[in-house]
Amino acid sequence: MAKDTLRLDKAVSHNFDVPRSAAAKLIKAGEVEVNGEIVLDPAAKILVTDEIVIDGYEVEASDGFKKRVFMLNKPAGYVCADRDNNNPVVINIFSDIPKFTQMHCVGRLDIDTTGLLLVTDDGDLNHKITSPKSEVTKTYQVSTRAPIVPKDVELFKKGLKHPEEKIRYKSALLEILSEHEALVTVTEGRFHEVKRLFECVNNEVTELKRLYIGQLKLDDSLEEGEYKTLDESDLQKIFLPYTD
């Protein structure tokens, strides 16, 4: 088989998340169109660029074989887990796309944290972004209960030690925006890191939103719960350090 062709039943199976046998039944029943024409042979060879339509949903034949990366504006109240008995999970936001159960969050945001979250089925990319060796920067907008004071900037830069942690936090960038608001950039992905950094200076985070991963910025047009597909140029920004 030529590299730019594939069997129709395989393309249907991968794109619409059904077993090959179920794909064959759909094709034989006349439920599958290729480039606007019904094709009844499951073994028919089609081009990877051909358009497949089932029940009004259109895909390119090769789409089901491509790795997908999405930018999500995570709403509060959702957990970054594959399943949870008590709270809604982020992955279910993507239930309108094929094979959404194969998607995974890149890292985690706390249930009450909002903002930029990457979701992908590319395991290698997920590992590369979250690996401590990559030192990908994450930048958050923070609101606090007590005033943020100038001396905190230097303390964050030196690296703070939380009483419940054995290892000191790495240097973090604190940019004060107002008395109770700041931007914080970290390179680690430790548990409750931003919240605990402020606990180290006797303060409390009341609201937390992630704005950047590297130089990839949360799209201002995305409402909470909305997402968009990222392309290669977007992905390259992830590995560039945030600059204020």
C-alpha positions in Angstrom: 0.0 0.0 0.0 1.3 3.4 -0.9 2.2 5.7 2.0 -0.4 8.3 1.0 -3.3 5.8 0.9 -5.0 3.7 3.5 -8.0 1.4 3.9 -11.4 3.1 4.4 -12.3 0.9 7.4 -9.1 1.7 9.1 -9.5 5.4 8.5 -13.1 5.3 9.9 -12.0 3.3 12.9 -9.2 5.7 13.8 -11.2 8.9 13.2 -14.5 7.9 14.8 -13.2 5.8 17.6 -15.0 2.6 16.7 -13.7 -1.0 16.2 -12.7 -2.0 12.7 -15.7 -4.4 12.6 -18.1 -1.6 13.5 -16.4 0.7 10.9 -17.0 -2.0 8.2 -20.7 -2.3 9.1 -21.1 1.5 8.8 -19.5 1.5 5.4 -21.6 -1.5 4.1 -24.7 0.2 5.4 -24.0 3.3 3.2 -23.4 5.6 6.2 -19.9 6.7 5.0 -19.2 9.3 2.4 -15.7 9.9 0.9 -15.4 13.2 -1.0 -19.2 13.5 -1.2 -19.8 10.0 -2.5 -21.0 6.9 -0.6 -18.4 4.1 -0.6 -19.6 0.6 0.3 -16.3 -1.3 0.3 -14.5 -1.4 3.7 -11.3 -2.4 1.9 -11.4 0.5 -0.5 -8.1 2.5 -0.7 -8.5 6.2 -0.1 -6.0 9.1 0.0 -4.9 10.4 3.4 -6.2 13.8 2.2 -9.7 12.5 1.3 -12.6 13.9 3.3 -14.8 11.4 5.2 -18.3 12.2 6.4 -20.4 10.2 8.8 -23.7 11.6 10.1 -22.6 15.2 9.2 -19.3 15.0 10.9 -16.4 15.6 8.5 -12.7 14.7 8.9 -9.7 14.4 6.8 -8.7 10.7 6.5 -5.3 11.3 8.2 -6.7 13.2 11.1 -7.2 10.2 13.3 -3.5 9.3 13.1 -2.3 12.8 14.0 -1.4 13.8 17.5 -3.6 16.6 18.9 -2.7 19.4 21.2 -5.3 21.8 22.6 -5.2 25.0 24.6 -8.0 25.1 27.2 -9.1 28.0 29.3 -9.7 25.8 32.4 -12.7 26.7 34.5 -12.8 26.4 38.2 -14.4 23.3 39.7 -12.7 20.8 37.2 -10.0 18.4 38.2 -7.1 17.3 36.0 -7.7 13.6 36.3 -8.9 10.9 34.0 -11.8 10.2 36.3 -13.1 11.4 39.6 -16.1 10.3 41.6 -16.9 13.7 43.1 -16.0 16.4 40.6 -16.2 16.9 36.9 -13.0 16.1 35.0 -11.3 18.3 32.4 -11.2 15.6 29.7 -15.0 15.5 29.5 -14.9 19.1 28.2 -13.6 17.5 25.0 -16.4 14.9 24.7 -17.5 16.4 21.3 -14.3 15.3 19.5 -13.5 11.8 18.4 -11.4 9.7 20.8 -11.5 12.3 23.5 -10.8 9.6 26.2 -7.3 9.3 24.8 -6.5 12.9 25.8 -4.6 13.8 28.9 -3.8 17.0 30.8 -0.2 18.3 30.5 0.6 18.7 34.2 -2.1 19.7 36.6 -4.0 22.8 37.8 -5.8 22.7 41.2 -9.5 22.4 41.1 -9.9 26.1 42.0 -7.2 27.3 39.6 -8.3 28.6 36.1 -6.5 29.5 32.9 -4.1 28.0 30.5 -4.0 24.2 30.4 -2.7 22.0 27.6 -4.5 18.8 26.7 -3.0 16.3 24.3 -2.8 12.6 23.2 0.9 13.0 22.4 2.6 11.2 25.3 6.1 12.2 24.2 5.2 15.9 24.1 3.5 15.7 27.4 6.6 14.1 29.0 8.9 16.7 27.4 6.9 19.6 28.7 6.4 18.3 32.3 10.0 16.9 32.7 11.9 18.8 35.3 14.9 18.8 32.9 13.0 21.0 30.4 12.5 23.7 33.0 9.5 25.1 31.2 8.3 28.3 32.8 4.8 28.7 34.0 3.4 32.2 34.7 0.4 32.8 36.9 -1.7 35.8 37.8 -2.2 35.8 41.6 -4.6 37.6 44.0 -3.7 37.6 47.7 -5.4 38.2 51.0 -2.6 40.3 52.5 -0.6 43.0 50.7 2.3 41.9 48.6 5.4 43.8 49.7 8.6 44.7 47.7 10.8 42.5 49.9 8.9 39.5 48.7 10.4 39.9 45.2 13.9 39.2 46.5 12.7 36.3 48.8 11.0 34.6 45.8 14.2 35.1 43.7 16.5 33.6 46.4 14.2 30.5 46.7 11.9 29.8 49.6 11.6 26.9 52.0 8.1 25.8 53.1 7.9 24.1 56.5 6.0 21.1 54.9 8.6 20.6 52.2 12.1 19.0 52.6 13.5 20.7 49.5 13.8 24.5 49.0 11.9 25.9 46.0 13.9 27.1 43.1 14.1 30.8 42.3 10.8 32.3 41.2 10.0 35.6 39.5 7.6 37.8 41.3 6.2 40.9 39.5 4.0 43.1 41.7 1.0 44.5 39.8 -0.8 46.1 42.7 -1.1 45.8 46.5 -2.9 42.4 46.2 -2.0 41.3 42.7 1.1 39.9 41.1 2.5 37.7 38.3 4.6 34.7 39.5 6.8 32.6 37.2 8.1 29.2 38.3 10.1 26.5 36.6 9.0 23.6 38.8 5.6 21.8 38.9 5.5 21.0 42.5 2.3 20.4 44.5 0.5 23.7 45.3 3.8 25.5 44.5 2.5 29.1 43.9 0.2 28.9 46.9 2.9 27.6 49.2 5.4 30.2 48.0 3.0 32.8 49.3 2.5 30.9 52.5 6.3 31.2 53.0 5.9 35.0 53.2 2.8 34.8 55.5 0.3 35.5 52.8 -2.6 33.5 51.2 -3.6 33.1 47.5 -7.3 33.9 47.0 -7.3 33.5 43.2 -5.0 31.9 40.8 -5.0 31.9 37.0 -2.3 30.6 34.7 -1.5 32.9 31.8 1.6 31.5 30.2 3.5 28.2 29.6 6.8 29.4 28.3 6.0 32.2 25.9 2.7 30.6 24.9 0.0 32.9 26.2 -3.6 32.0 27.0 -5.8 33.2 24.1 -7.8 36.2 25.4 -10.7 35.2 23.1 -11.2 31.9 24.9 -13.9 31.9 27.5 -13.6 29.5 30.5 -14.3 26.0 29.2 -13.4 26.9 25.6 -10.5 25.4 23.8 -8.6 25.6 20.5 -6.1 23.5 18.5 -2.5 24.5 18.6 -0.1 24.3 15.7 3.7 23.8 15.5 4.5 27.5 15.8 2.5 27.5 19.1 4.3 24.5 20.4 7.7 26.1 19.8 6.7 29.0 22.2 6.3 26.5 25.1 10.0 25.9 25.3 11.0 29.6 25.2 11.3 31.1 28.7 8.8 33.7 29.8 10.0 37.3 29.6 8.2 40.1 31.4 
